[in-house]
Amino acid sequence: MAKSRPPKRILESYTIKGSDKVIKPGDCVLMRAYDTSKPPYVARVEAIEAAGSRGTNVRVRVRWYYRPEESIGGRRPFHGSKEVFLSDHYDVQSADTIEGKCNVHSFRTYTKLDSVNAEDFFCRFEYKSATGSFVPDRIAVFCKCEMPYNPDDLMIQCEECSDWFHPACIGMTIKEAKKLEHFFCQTCTAENGKMAENSHEATAQSEEKPVESKRRRR
């Protein structure tokens, strides 16, 4: 008679090999890619289980995050360098493939970070891996180019209408944008009759200082 397999044990936590970092269900982790020339995969741990006679075979059930380039549509200009999509793709992997913990922030929380570390990512979409569709399927757009916000890009805000603009879309360089003391967009300048000296055209000689970027304003 064949021996029955020992039952799996559900674990509350697991210490990543070679470190003192402890993961629990709900934590996000970096997992070693099959192709070691590629960056590690990002996943959310759903469950941790141990199998084998001594319970040494630890496996994790994960829900994958996809990077934009891993999605059907590929990376687009408004995708941030640290952006990932929470997919409907679940998997079971050996816990030995976990390289470390990471943080997947909401979009709003990410834009408020004082600094972004290597382990910081953000997610604003859920991704349907079979169809390539996203939830939500529409988000706010900004600037004359009508593109969603990429937190990697500097944007400046009109003091009148509060809309945000990419410097390049209004004929400015990044260096010029960082020198601004005040900014009124072309539409507001025309509609309200604001003088040129109140717009960006007259502030080019001001002392250079960083404008308040969109990351800190959201």
PEMOUR-V502650 format. One line per field, one symbol per residue. psi: psi as a letter, one per 40 degrees, with the letter a starting at -180 (. if undefined). Layout:
# PEMOUR-V502650
psi: ???
This chain:
# PEMOUR-V502650
psi: hihiiiiihhidihhhheiehhiiheiiihhhidheeiiiihihhdihihiidefeghihhihihhideeideahidehidfhihhifhiihiheeehdiiihhiiddddeehdihidehiiheiihhddeeiihiehiiiiidefiihheehhiihhedeeiiihddeffiiddddeehdihhiddddddefiideeaedeedeihhihihiddee.
